[in-house]
Amino acid sequence: MTVEPIHIFGAGLFARALAKALQAQGRPVAAFLVSGAPPSPQIDDLPCRTLQAQDLEAAPLWIAAFNHRHDSDYGLLQVLDL
């Protein structure tokens, strides 16, 4: 049985913990996706890139953002009609 890889929206500690938990359960993670410029091209050996509309068709998207800061930007999710 082939298991579809998962995109994770977020690149902070919560997103990284989710990726590790998924991988520990044998679920592949495709990439970390963020709304702005990626903090790094790779995080924990996984690609990190800006969310694009085609990412939504390529793999399931799990949202793992735990930001309570006033400058957190979820505008791209709204633009993509999530």
C-alpha positions in Angstrom: 0.0 0.0 0.0 1.3 3.4 -1.0 1.0 6.2 1.6 0.5 9.7 0.2 3.1 12.2 1.5 1.8 15.1 3.6 2.6 18.8 3.3 2.8 20.6 6.6 1.9 24.3 6.8 4.3 25.8 9.3 8.0 25.5 10.0 8.2 26.2 13.7 8.6 23.8 16.7 5.0 22.6 16.5 5.3 21.8 12.7 8.7 20.0 13.3 7.2 17.9 16.1 4.3 17.0 13.9 6.7 15.9 11.1 8.7 13.7 13.5 5.5 12.2 14.9 4.2 11.4 11.3 7.5 9.9 10.3 7.6 7.8 13.4 4.3 6.4 12.4 5.6 5.6 8.9 3.9 8.6 7.2 6.1 10.4 4.6 6.3 14.2 4.9 6.7 16.0 1.5 7.7 19.5 2.8 7.2 22.3 5.2 5.2 25.1 3.6 5.1 28.7 4.8 3.2 31.8 3.8 6.3 34.0 3.4 9.9 33.5 2.7 11.1 30.2 4.1 13.4 30.6 7.1 15.7 28.0 5.5 15.7 25.8 2.3 15.6 22.7 4.5 14.5 22.0 8.0 15.2 18.7 9.7 16.2 17.3 6.3 12.9 18.2 4.7 12.4 20.9 2.1 10.9 24.2 3.3 9.3 26.5 0.7 6.5 29.1 0.2 3.0 27.6 -0.2 1.8 27.6 -3.8 -1.6 26.7 -5.2 -0.3 23.6 -6.9 0.9 22.2 -3.5 -2.7 21.8 -2.5 -3.2 19.4 -5.4 0.0 17.5 -4.8 -0.5 16.2 -1.3 -2.7 16.6 1.7 -2.0 19.7 3.7 -1.9 19.6 7.5 -1.8 22.9 9.3 0.7 23.0 12.1 0.9 26.7 13.0 0.8 27.7 16.6 1.5 31.4 16.2 -0.1 33.8 18.6 2.1 36.7 17.6 0.6 39.9 16.3 2.6 39.7 13.1 1.6 36.1 12.2 0.4 36.1 8.5 -2.2 33.6 7.4 -3.2 35.8 4.4 -1.9 33.3 1.9 -4.3 30.6 3.2 -7.2 33.0 2.7 -6.1 33.9 -0.8 -5.9 30.1 -1.7 -9.5 29.6 -0.4 -8.6 27.1 2.2 
